[in-house]
């Protein structure tokens, strides 16, 4: 059996680029180990954990639809996963199987890398959406002291996030234009604009001059909203770096070394996206 086995679980899982990323880091760090895709539908989570120790897993990542389903099989959640209410990383600590969540870390790491001075420029942020990505963005921004407004078509879902984290405001789509005029950062945390989905219809003419536009989607690499923002002179950040940076902490916990998000890694993933996804 291969030692140092880590995994990414979910369903479907064939499209995951995490094995490419972690495989690159294993090679860069000179570590003998593996990072494997495991197709686990929600109904198969119990069976997966029944053989967890026997299969020699040192931990792994969790993606849809398993981020909530894994929780009953863990010994505990760490502080961030408890706050986020879902798990994307599993690791051993002091003999306990722990659930963590690195989505907010990935979101912030991406901004820190691609817009290094963003915190000096951003006082107010507008987050579009109310799913898991929106929760990660909102929580991450709050930890950096940014005032957050959340807009969602169903306002009650935005209100749930705002109430959960505290110190945020929740709004319906009708408020988007007035909020954009006050915002230094616009984050699309919906799936609208993703390849194969309908476009995100947002009028950027109301957006504050000098605002940064961050779309958490990375297929396509430049969404329609990012293209429009770029043409209007706004700094833009896509979502690829969120994927890359959210993987750093898990790798460190499993393999004992902190990997680096390099230009070479980014290019490797971008080339794979372009090769396998026409129109990306």
C-alpha positions, -999 to 999 in steps of 0.1 A, spaced: 0 0 0 12 35 -8 21 55 23 10 91 27 -23 87 8 -45 117 6 -77 121 -14 -104 143 -28 -139 129 -24 -171 139 -40 -195 131 -69 -188 135 -97 -151 138 -92 -134 131 -125 -132 168 -133 -113 178 -102 -79 194 -108 -68 190 -72 -48 159 -80 -28 178 -105 -21 206 -80 -12 183 -51 8 160 -74 29 190 -85 35 200 -48 45 164 -39 71 165 -66 83 200 -57 87 190 -21 103 157 -28 77 137 -9 67 102 -17 29 101 -15 -3 102 -35 -34 123 -38 -62 104 -53 -97 110 -67 -124 90 -49 -159 91 -63 -182 92 -33 -218 101 -37 -236 113 -6 -251 79 -1 -216 63 0 -201 85 27 -207 60 55 -190 32 35 -160 54 27 -154 62 64 -159 26 75 -126 18 57 -108 50 64 -80 38 87 -76 5 68 -70 23 36 -43 44 52 -57 78 45 -38 107 61 -66 131 51 -81 148 21 -104 173 6 -142 172 4 -162 186 -24 -199 186 -34 -221 169 -24 -203 156 7 -193 188 26 -221 184 51 -225 146 49 -190 139 62 -195 158 95 -211 129 115 -181 107 108 -155 131 122 -143 134 158 -147 172 157 -146 203 136 -120 230 139 -129 266 147 -132 277 111 -153 247 99 -176 253 129 -180 289 118 -185 280 81 -208 251 88 -192 228 62 -160 208 57 -136 209 27 -105 195 44 -101 164 67 -69 158 87 -56 139 117 -47 158 148 -37 142 181 -54 110 171 -86 127 162 -101 130 127 -108 167 123 -129 186 97 -116 220 85 -126 245 60 -100 264 39 -123 282 14 -120 316 31 -82 312 33 -81 304 -4 -103 334 -12 -80 357 7 -48 341 -6 -60 347 -42 -66 384 -35 -34 388 -16 -14 373 -45 -31 390 -75 -41 423 -60 -15 427 -32 -26 462 -22 -63 454 -21 -67 459 17 -54 494 15 -80 502 -11 -110 482 1 -133 494 29 -166 481 17 -172 449 -3 -203 436 -21 -207 398 -24 -232 384 -49 -247 351 -39 -256 332 -8 -241 297 -13 -209 281 1 -186 304 -19 -204 335 -7 -201 323 29 -164 318 24 -159 353 8 -180 370 34 -163 353 63 -128 360 49 -136 396 43 -149 400 78 -117 386 93 -98 414 75 -121 441 89 -139 448 56 -176 460 57 -196 434 38 -230 436 20 -245 405 6 -269 406 -24 -290 375 -34 -321 370 -55 -337 353 -24 -329 379 2 -337 356 31 -307 334 22 -284 365 23 -300 374 56 -291 340 70 -254 345 62 -254 381 76 -270 370 108 -247 340 112 -215 360 109 -228 393 123 -219 428 113 -230 424 76 -260 436 57 -283 416 34 -301 428 4 -321 418 -27 -310 423 -63 -329 456 -64 -303 472 -41 -273 460 -62 -267 493 -82 -268 516 -51 -244 492 -32 -220 490 -62 -216 528 -61 -203 525 -25 -182 493 -29 -145 490 -34 -146 453 -42 -173 433 -61 -173 396 -56 -193 372 -78 -199 342 -56 -227 328 -78 -224 301 -104 -238 325 -131 -213 331 -158 -197 296 -154 -192 278 -187 -225 262 -197 -246 283 -174 -265 315 -180 -246 348 -178 -246 370 -147 -265 401 -157 -250 430 -138 -247 466 -150 -212 477 -140 -218 513 -149 -229 519 -113 -197 504 -99 -174 527 -79 -144 539 -99 -112 520 -90 -132 491 -75 -117 456 -79 -139 429 -95 -133 393 -83 -152 364 -99 -148 331 -80 -154 312 -112 -124 300 -131 -140 282 -161 -140 302 -182 -108 320 -170 -123 353 -179 -161 355 -174 -183 380 -191 -184 402 -159 -146 402 -157 -143 411 -194 -167 440 -190 -149 451 -158 -115 450 -175 -128 470 -204 -142 496 -180 -107 499 -164 -113 479 -132 -87 455 -118 -99 420 -122 -92 387 -103 -106 353 -114 -113 323 -91 -84 300 -101 -62 312 -73 -89 304 -47 -86 268 -58 -48 269 -55 -46 287 -22 -73 267 -4 -51 236 -10 -20 249 8 -32 243 44 -44 208 38 -12 198 21 8 212 50 -13 192 75 -11 159 56 25 160 44 43 183 69 56 209 44 40 242 33 37 243 -5 40 274 -27 16 286 -53 40 293 -82 35 307 -116 45 273 -130 16 257 -111 -9 283 -122 3 278 -159 0 240 -155 -37 243 -144 -45 270 -170 -31 249 -198 -52 219 -186 -83 240 -185 -78 253 -220 -69 218 -233 -99 201 -218 -125 228 -219 -132 244 -253 -143 280 -248 -125 284 -215 
